[in-house]
Amino acid sequence: MALANKYKAHSLYWDLEAQSIVQKTDLLKRYQKYGKLNLPEHISYFASKFEFQVYQALVKLYGVNAVIHQYPLPIISEGKCYPIGKDWKIDFAVKPSIDSSFPIMLVEAKGRLTETFTRNLAFLEQTNPTAFERFYLLFHRAIPQGNKLIRNLMSTDVKDRILTLSQFLQKQVNSHEVRIKTTDYQILGD
């Protein structure tokens, strides 16, 4: 069973080796020490069912080895305020090969726009224009047109990278001639 987080999204854990959802209670028994959950590399935490659906879609499109979950992306350089700099762990990066120096695509699955997300995206635009140009913002059902950040972005060339998951899949299918069904990603229900 998935547990609700602070945004009322149901988080889950995925075992990459077994290719199955793992119950948090099982993980707590096996991997919790001194009140901290130390997960092995083959267990991934997804903050929401939607984030997991996006992961599954990317894996189906590009392969499991090309999709990196929680990709650290520098957004603030080292300085007095941030002596070691600051990274943003973006939901997904797509790197077609290990030799690729930088992802071809960065994807954030959003259910709710937060102040932290807005600030991180602005930092990304300012400090790493290449990454910003490869950034996709995906929503579950509808793009929140009433949000000021979304309105601003939709009036620029970025609008082509702000999509629902089904729009994104259709765009990828059309551009890469990939043959998948968008209905494959409704597996977890709503």
C-alpha positions in Angstrom: 0.0 0.0 0.0 1.3 3.4 -0.9 1.5 6.0 1.9 0.3 9.6 1.5 3.0 12.3 1.8 2.6 15.9 2.8 1.0 16.8 -0.6 -1.5 13.9 -0.2 0.3 12.0 -3.0 0.8 8.3 -2.5 4.4 7.4 -2.5 5.8 4.0 -3.3 9.0 2.0 -3.4 10.1 0.1 -6.5 12.5 -2.9 -6.5 14.5 -2.6 -9.8 15.8 -6.2 -9.4 12.4 -7.9 -8.7 10.5 -5.4 -10.9 7.8 -5.0 -8.2 6.4 -2.5 -5.7 7.8 -3.1 -2.2 5.8 -2.4 1.0 7.3 0.3 3.3 6.8 -1.9 6.3 9.0 -4.6 4.8 11.7 -2.0 4.0 11.6 -0.7 7.6 12.1 -4.2 9.0 15.1 -4.8 6.7 16.8 -1.5 6.2 16.0 0.9 9.1 18.8 1.5 11.5 18.8 4.2 14.2 15.6 5.7 12.9 16.9 6.1 9.3 15.9 4.2 6.3 19.0 3.2 4.3 17.8 1.7 1.1 20.0 -0.4 -1.2 20.6 0.9 -4.7 18.1 -1.4 -6.3 15.2 0.1 -4.3 13.9 3.5 -5.6 11.5 5.8 -3.7 8.9 7.6 -5.8 7.1 10.5 -4.2 3.8 9.8 -6.0 2.1 7.3 -8.2 2.3 9.8 -11.1 6.1 10.1 -10.7 6.3 6.3 -10.9 4.1 6.4 -14.1 6.4 8.8 -15.7 9.4 6.6 -14.8 7.7 3.6 -16.4 6.9 5.6 -19.5 10.5 6.8 -19.8 11.8 3.2 -19.3 9.5 1.9 -22.0 10.6 4.6 -24.4 14.4 4.7 -23.7 15.3 1.6 -21.7 16.0 1.1 -18.0 19.7 1.9 -18.3 19.0 5.3 -20.0 16.7 6.6 -17.2 18.3 8.1 -14.1 16.0 8.7 -11.2 16.8 11.7 -8.9 19.5 13.1 -11.1 21.6 15.7 -9.3 21.9 18.9 -11.3 24.0 21.9 -10.0 21.8 25.0 -9.7 24.0 27.2 -7.5 27.8 27.4 -7.7 30.0 27.3 -4.6 30.1 30.6 -2.8 29.8 32.2 0.6 26.1 31.4 1.0 26.5 27.8 -0.3 30.1 26.7 0.4 29.6 23.5 -1.5 27.0 24.8 -4.0 23.5 23.5 -4.3 22.1 20.6 -6.5 18.5 20.0 -7.5 17.6 16.4 -7.7 15.4 16.5 -10.7 13.0 13.6 -11.1 14.5 12.0 -14.2 17.4 12.4 -16.7 17.6 10.4 -19.9 21.1 9.5 -21.0 21.2 7.1 -24.0 24.6 5.8 -23.0 27.1 5.9 -20.1 29.5 7.8 -22.4 27.0 10.7 -22.7 28.4 13.6 -20.9 25.0 15.3 -20.3 21.4 14.0 -20.5 19.4 14.5 -23.7 16.3 15.2 -21.6 15.5 16.3 -18.0 12.0 15.5 -16.8 10.1 16.7 -13.7 6.8 15.0 -12.9 4.6 17.5 -11.1 1.3 17.1 -9.2 1.7 20.4 -7.4 3.8 23.5 -8.1 5.7 24.6 -5.0 7.8 27.6 -4.1 10.9 25.4 -4.0 10.2 24.1 -7.5 9.7 27.5 -8.9 12.9 28.8 -7.3 14.9 25.8 -8.5 13.6 26.2 -12.0 14.6 29.9 -12.1 18.1 29.0 -10.8 18.4 26.3 -13.5 17.4 28.8 -16.2 20.0 31.3 -14.9 22.9 29.0 -14.2 22.5 26.2 -16.8 20.7 27.3 -20.0 21.6 24.0 -21.7 19.9 22.0 -19.0 16.9 24.4 -19.1 16.5 23.9 -22.8 16.3 20.1 -22.2 13.8 20.4 -19.4 10.3 18.9 -19.6 7.6 19.6 -17.1 4.9 16.9 -17.0 1.5 17.0 -15.4 -0.9 14.2 -14.7 -4.2 15.4 -16.3 -4.2 19.1 -16.9 -1.6 21.9 -17.1 -2.5 24.4 -14.4 -3.0 27.4 -16.7 -3.9 29.7 -13.7 -0.5 29.4 -12.2 1.7 32.5 -12.8 4.9 30.5 -13.5 3.0 28.3 -16.0 1.4 31.4 -17.7 4.9 33.0 -18.0 6.5 29.8 -19.5 3.5 29.2 -21.8 4.2 32.6 -23.5 7.7 31.4 -24.5 9.3 28.6 -26.5 9.2 26.5 -23.3 5.5 25.9 -23.9 6.4 22.9 -26.1 8.0 21.2 -23.1 5.1 21.7 -20.6 2.8 18.8 -21.2 0.6 16.2 -19.7 2.0 12.7 -19.6 -0.2 11.6 -22.5 0.8 14.6 -24.6 4.5 13.9 -23.9 4.1 10.2 -24.9 2.3 11.2 -28.1 5.1 13.7 -28.9 7.8 11.1 -28.2 6.0 8.4 -30.3 5.6 10.9 -33.2 9.2 12.1 -33.1 11.0 8.8 -32.5 8.6 6.4 -34.3 8.2 4.4 -31.0 5.2 2.1 -31.0 3.6 2.2 -27.5 0.2 2.6 -26.2 -0.4 5.6 -23.9 -3.0 3.5 -22.0 -0.2 1.4 -20.7 0.5 4.0 -18.1 -2.8 4.0 -16.3 -1.8 1.0 -14.3 -2.0 2.5 -10.8 -5.3 4.2 -11.1 -6.1 7.6 -9.8 
